[in-house]
Amino acid sequence: MSISPLELFITFIGGLGIFLYGIKQMGDGLQAAAGDRLREILNRMTQNPIRGIFAGMLVTILIQSSSGTTVITIGLVSAGFITLRQAIGVIMGANIGTTVTAFIIGLNIGDYGLPILAIGSFMIFFFSKPAINNLGRVFFGFGALFFGLDLMGNGVKPLADLPWFTDLMLQMSDSSFLGLGVGLILTLIVQSSSATIAILQNFYLNDLVDLNAALPVLLGDNIGTTITAILAALVGSLAAKRAAAVHVIFNVIGAIIFMILMPLFIWYVGTLETLLHLNKPMTIAFAHASYNIINTLIQLPFIGVLAWIVTKVVPGQDLSEDYKPNLLDPILMKQSPQLAIQSAQTEVQNLSNLVSNTFSDLKEYVENGDLKVYRRVKEKVQLTDNIQESIRKYLMKMNEVENSRQADTENLAALLEITRLLTKASHLTGNFAENYHKKNESEIILSDDAKLGVETLMHHIERILRLTSESIDIYDPSGLEQVIQLGNQSHRIENKLRRDHVERLNNGTCSPDSGAMYAELISDLERIGYNARNISETILYTTREELPDELIVYD
């Protein structure tokens, strides 16, 4: 009985859907079992490019998605946990790690797909223990992967009898660029190189393509897989965009090299197939792995060049590099604790500059509503968290140094407290930005008097933060008097704004929604100012200066 083209298409698409769902379930199960260790692996194992490659391979094997690894890496770069150069090694490793799926398919155990799927389902539905449940998801995904492959195979076999399809395959054999384009477009649509490589393995298994056509498609698949990273970076930081650009450039350069060497690559893969007696899906798996390993080996010595190229392709100011702590030298801790404390203080001052600049950006966002400025505020708040964590860990380690003096211990405690207060001020700045963004999105309108009040208080808080940043010195309290005076002025402004707000509510000139939003905004600004004043108190206390009576201390 003949099968209609529509039935073949539905069988193929259904098989592809089950295959993709299987990969996702397998990756999600492994990721759930690993927990937060995936980000930890990438965060810790990237000190040099070689370790970064192995980290990228390991994480990709665990989550069965090179795109997933790249997206995680982009997040770490954007947050300032790892540098762009470190990310390049991870991206290279992710490309190698993704070939494992092709090797699994090459094992030719498709007949066991449904039994494995059934075992996974049983473990998911009849065991509540998370470890067994996650393992069940892995089994389910593994089985679904092979079941989906089998369906795809059934859908593509009859294509060999269609003249237009055989003509297309002949054209692809004659034109490597056509094959490259087909692989690129297919992966852009499916957004999974593992799926398109699996389709290619099916085509090669059923003699629908030869190596001349298959290998260029494979190169196109590797370029197409970068689309996920590009989409993830569109709303990310400059560092995230650069990491995504590296992924594209790395794969494009690799494709160009192998397109030039295509006759040699075809000979190499054909020789491997003959010498190792490989089945056809395994031949494609070996070709995929060989391409990614050789491409990595070729480009590994040029990581610095790749990083330089991408800064030219995606120009701009990289905040994570500009504010990255560079003076926290662990060697200084034992050799010269006093010098180490001074270095830490310099980094705390830099952190204070970052918090002050973030607030200035916030003020700009309030004035013009530019979403780019809003995203910059959010990025700087995240960066502050990461920098303060580095400073905090350094100061805690210094506290354990045996030859520290009593004065050193007190100065360390002061720097820790200042770091904590700066972080709180940063969080409140981010909270204000979110509230103001929510106001704009919800079209909540503040009265002219309310807007003027917010802008006036913001102006005072901006001055307080700038002066606080200039005055942070645990050895010299001079300059703090002006911070205190401005703090008292802002306190009086806050009280007046609250009285005016109550009056507007009583007069009915302020709606309940805008009134609640106004109260939130004023509260955030108020607490930012309090934290800045508490920094002044901490420095005065450490230097044994008498605290002024007018200093107001809040938590």
SVG drawing of the C-alpha trace seen along z (x, -y; Angstrom):
<svg xmlns="http://www.w3.org/2000/svg" viewBox="-10 -70 66 74">
<polyline fill="none" stroke="black" stroke-width="0.4" points="0.0,0.0 1.5,-3.4 1.9,-6.2 0.9,-9.7 3.5,-12.5 1.5,-14.1 1.7,-10.9 5.4,-10.8 5.8,-14.4 3.7,-13.9 5.7,-10.8 9.0,-12.7 7.9,-15.8 6.4,-13.7 9.7,-11.7 11.6,-14.9 9.4,-16.3 9.8,-13.1 13.6,-13.2 13.9,-16.9 11.7,-16.2 13.9,-13.2 17.1,-15.2 15.4,-17.9 14.2,-15.3 17.6,-13.6 19.4,-16.9 16.9,-18.2 17.2,-15.0 21.0,-15.2 20.9,-18.9 18.5,-18.4 20.8,-15.6 23.8,-17.9 22.0,-20.9 24.0,-24.1 27.3,-22.2 27.1,-23.0 27.6,-26.7 30.2,-25.9 32.1,-23.7 32.2,-26.5 33.0,-29.1 35.9,-27.2 37.4,-25.2 38.1,-28.1 41.5,-29.4 43.2,-28.4 41.8,-27.6 42.6,-23.9 40.6,-23.5 37.9,-25.7 37.6,-23.3 37.2,-20.3 34.6,-22.2 32.6,-23.0 32.8,-19.4 31.7,-18.0 28.7,-20.4 27.6,-19.8 27.7,-16.0 25.6,-16.4 22.9,-18.6 23.1,-17.3 23.1,-20.8 26.0,-22.9 23.6,-25.8 22.6,-25.3 26.3,-25.4 26.9,-28.5 23.9,-30.3 25.1,-29.4 28.5,-30.7 27.1,-33.9 25.3,-34.4 28.5,-33.9 30.4,-36.4 27.6,-38.9 27.6,-38.6 31.4,-39.1 32.2,-35.6 34.4,-34.7 36.2,-36.7 35.6,-36.7 38.9,-34.8 37.9,-32.2 34.5,-31.8 36.2,-31.1 37.7,-27.8 34.3,-26.8 32.6,-27.4 35.2,-25.3 34.6,-22.5 30.9,-22.7 31.3,-22.1 33.2,-18.9 30.8,-17.8 27.8,-18.0 29.2,-15.2 28.4,-12.7 24.7,-12.6 25.8,-11.6 27.9,-8.7 24.9,-7.6 22.9,-7.4 25.6,-5.5 25.4,-2.7 22.5,-1.4 20.3,-0.3 17.1,-1.7 15.2,1.5 15.5,0.9 14.1,-2.6 10.5,-1.9 11.5,0.5 14.0,-2.1 11.3,-4.8 8.9,-2.5 11.4,-2.0 11.9,-5.8 8.2,-6.4 7.8,-3.8 10.6,-5.6 9.0,-9.0 5.4,-8.1 6.0,-5.5 9.0,-6.9 8.8,-10.2 12.5,-10.3 14.1,-13.1 17.2,-11.1 15.2,-8.2 12.8,-10.6 15.7,-12.5 17.2,-9.2 13.8,-8.2 13.8,-11.4 17.2,-10.5 16.0,-7.0 12.8,-8.4 14.7,-10.9 17.2,-8.3 14.3,-6.0 12.4,-8.8 15.5,-9.9 15.8,-6.5 12.0,-6.1 12.0,-9.5 14.9,-8.5 13.1,-5.4 10.1,-7.4 12.2,-9.9 13.9,-7.0 10.5,-5.7 9.6,-9.2 12.7,-9.7 13.1,-6.3 10.6,-6.8 12.3,-10.1 14.8,-8.0 12.1,-7.3 11.3,-11.0 13.1,-12.4 13.2,-16.0 14.9,-14.8 17.5,-12.7 18.3,-15.7 18.8,-18.0 21.1,-15.4 23.1,-15.2 23.4,-19.0 24.6,-19.0 27.2,-16.4 28.5,-18.7 28.2,-22.0 29.6,-22.0 28.2,-25.5 24.6,-24.3 25.1,-21.6 26.5,-24.2 23.5,-26.4 21.0,-23.5 22.6,-22.5 22.7,-26.1 19.0,-26.8 17.8,-23.5 19.6,-24.1 18.3,-27.7 14.8,-26.3 15.2,-23.4 17.6,-25.2 19.4,-22.0 22.5,-20.8 22.0,-17.4 18.7,-17.0 20.0,-18.1 23.1,-15.8 20.6,-13.0 18.6,-13.7 21.9,-13.7 22.8,-10.3 19.4,-9.0 19.8,-10.2 23.3,-8.7 22.0,-5.4 19.3,-5.2 21.7,-6.1 19.9,-9.3 23.2,-11.3 26.8,-10.5 29.8,-11.9 30.3,-14.6 26.9,-16.0 26.8,-15.0 30.0,-16.7 29.2,-20.3 25.7,-19.9 27.5,-19.0 29.6,-22.2 26.4,-24.2 24.8,-22.5 27.6,-23.8 27.2,-27.4 23.4,-27.2 23.6,-26.1 24.9,-29.5 21.4,-31.0 20.4,-30.1 23.4,-31.9 22.7,-35.0 19.1,-35.1 20.2,-34.7 22.7,-37.6 20.3,-40.1 19.0,-41.3 22.3,-40.7 25.3,-42.8 28.1,-43.8 30.1,-40.9 27.2,-38.5 27.0,-39.8 30.8,-39.3 30.6,-35.8 27.9,-35.0 29.9,-36.6 32.9,-34.4 30.7,-31.4 29.7,-32.5 33.2,-33.5 34.8,-30.3 32.3,-28.1 32.5,-30.2 36.3,-30.1 36.2,-26.4 33.7,-26.0 35.9,-28.1 39.0,-26.0 37.2,-22.7 35.4,-23.9 38.9,-24.7 40.1,-21.3 36.9,-19.5 38.4,-16.9 40.9,-15.9 38.2,-15.8 36.0,-13.5 39.0,-11.2 39.8,-11.2 36.2,-10.3 35.9,-7.6 39.2,-6.1 38.0,-6.0 34.8,-4.3 36.7,-1.6 39.5,-1.0 37.3,-0.9 34.3,0.8 32.0,-1.9 28.3,-1.8 26.9,-4.8 25.5,-6.8 28.8,-6.2 30.7,-7.5 28.9,-10.8 29.5,-10.9 33.3,-10.4 33.2,-13.1 31.4,-15.5 33.8,-14.8 36.9,-15.1 35.7,-18.4 35.2,-20.0 38.4,-18.6 40.6,-19.6 38.9,-23.1 39.6,-23.5 43.2,-22.5 43.7,-24.9 42.2,-27.9 43.3,-27.2 46.6,-29.1 44.7,-32.1 42.2,-32.6 43.8,-36.1 43.3,-37.0 39.7,-35.8 39.1,-38.0 40.7,-41.0 38.7,-40.4 35.4,-40.2 36.1,-43.5 36.4,-45.1 33.3,-43.4 31.3,-44.3 32.8,-47.6 31.9,-49.2 32.7,-49.6 32.9,-46.3 31.7,-47.0 32.8,-43.6 36.4,-44.4 36.4,-48.0 35.3,-47.3 36.9,-43.8 38.9,-43.7 42.6,-43.5 44.4,-44.3 43.2,-41.4 46.5,-39.6 46.5,-36.6 50.3,-36.7 50.1,-40.1 48.0,-38.6 50.9,-37.0 53.8,-39.1 52.3,-42.5 48.8,-42.5 48.8,-46.3 49.4,-46.6 46.8,-44.0 44.3,-46.0 45.1,-49.1 44.6,-47.2 41.3,-45.9 40.3,-49.5 41.1,-50.6 38.8,-47.9 36.1,-49.0 36.5,-52.5 36.1,-51.2 33.0,-49.4 31.7,-52.6 32.3,-54.4 30.4,-51.6 27.4,-52.1 27.5,-55.8 27.7,-55.5 24.8,-53.0 22.7,-55.6 23.6,-58.3 22.5,-55.9 19.2,-55.4 18.7,-59.2 19.2,-59.3 16.6,-56.5 14.1,-58.4 14.7,-61.5 14.4,-59.9 13.0,-56.4 15.6,-54.9 15.4,-51.1 19.1,-50.7 19.9,-52.8 17.6,-50.6 19.4,-47.4 22.7,-49.1 21.5,-49.8 20.5,-46.1 23.8,-45.0 25.7,-47.2 23.7,-45.9 24.5,-42.3 28.2,-43.3 28.2,-44.9 27.0,-41.6 29.9,-39.7 32.6,-42.2 31.4,-42.5 31.6,-38.7 35.2,-38.7 36.1,-41.5 34.2,-39.8 36.0,-36.4 39.4,-38.2 38.7,-40.1 37.5,-36.9 40.7,-35.1 42.8,-38.0 41.0,-37.8 42.5,-34.3 46.1,-35.5 47.9,-34.8 50.3,-37.9 47.5,-40.4 47.4,-43.2 44.4,-44.3 44.2,-47.4 44.2,-45.3 41.3,-43.2 39.2,-46.4 40.0,-47.8 39.0,-44.5 35.7,-44.6 35.1,-48.2 35.8,-47.3 33.5,-44.3 30.7,-46.5 31.2,-49.2 31.1,-46.5 27.8,-45.2 26.3,-48.7 27.4,-49.5 25.8,-46.2 22.5,-47.1 22.6,-50.6 23.1,-48.8 20.2,-46.4 17.9,-49.4 19.0,-51.2 18.0,-48.1 14.7,-47.9 14.0,-51.5 14.8,-50.9 12.4,-47.9 9.6,-49.9 10.0,-52.8 10.1,-50.4 6.9,-48.9 5.4,-52.3 6.2,-53.0 4.9,-49.7 1.7,-50.0 1.3,-53.6 1.0,-54.8 1.3,-58.6 2.8,-60.6 1.6,-64.2 4.0,-67.0 4.6,-67.7 5.4,-64.0 7.8,-63.8 9.5,-67.0 9.8,-65.5 11.4,-62.3 13.9,-64.2 14.8,-66.6 15.5,-63.7 17.4,-61.8 19.6,-64.8 20.5,-64.9 21.1,-61.1 23.4,-61.3 25.5,-63.9 25.7,-61.9 26.8,-58.8 29.4,-60.7 30.9,-62.4 30.7,-59.1 32.7,-57.4 35.3,-60.2 35.5,-60.0 36.0,-56.2 39.3,-56.0 39.5,-54.0 42.7,-55.9 41.3,-59.4 37.8,-60.5 38.1,-64.0 35.4,-64.9 32.7,-63.0 31.2,-66.2 29.7,-67.2 28.2,-63.8 26.5,-64.2 25.2,-67.6 23.8,-66.5 22.3,-63.5 20.5,-65.7 19.2,-67.9 17.9,-64.8 16.2,-63.7 14.4,-67.0 13.4,-66.7 12.1,-63.2 9.9,-64.4 8.5,-67.2 7.8,-64.9 5.9,-62.5 3.8,-65.4 3.0,-66.7 2.1,-63.1 -0.4,-62.8 -1.9,-66.1 -2.3,-65.1 -4.0,-61.9 -6.4,-63.8 -7.2,-66.3 -7.8,-63.5 -5.2,-64.7 -3.3,-61.5 -4.7,-58.1 -4.3,-55.0 -2.0,-53.3 0.3,-56.3 0.3,-57.0 1.5,-53.5 4.1,-53.7 5.3,-57.1 5.6,-55.7 7.7,-52.8 10.1,-55.1 10.6,-57.5 11.2,-54.5 13.9,-53.1 15.7,-56.5 15.4,-57.1 17.1,-53.8 19.9,-54.4 20.7,-57.6 20.6,-55.9 23.2,-53.3 25.5,-56.0 25.3,-57.7 26.0,-54.4 29.2,-54.1 30.3,-57.5 29.5,-56.2 31.5,-53.1 34.6,-55.1 34.3,-57.5 33.9,-54.7 37.0,-52.9 39.2,-56.0 38.0,-56.6 36.5,-60.0 33.7,-61.3 30.4,-60.7 28.5,-63.9 25.2,-64.2 23.4,-65.0 24.4,-61.8 21.3,-59.6 21.9,-55.9 19.5,-53.5 19.8,-49.9"/>
</svg>
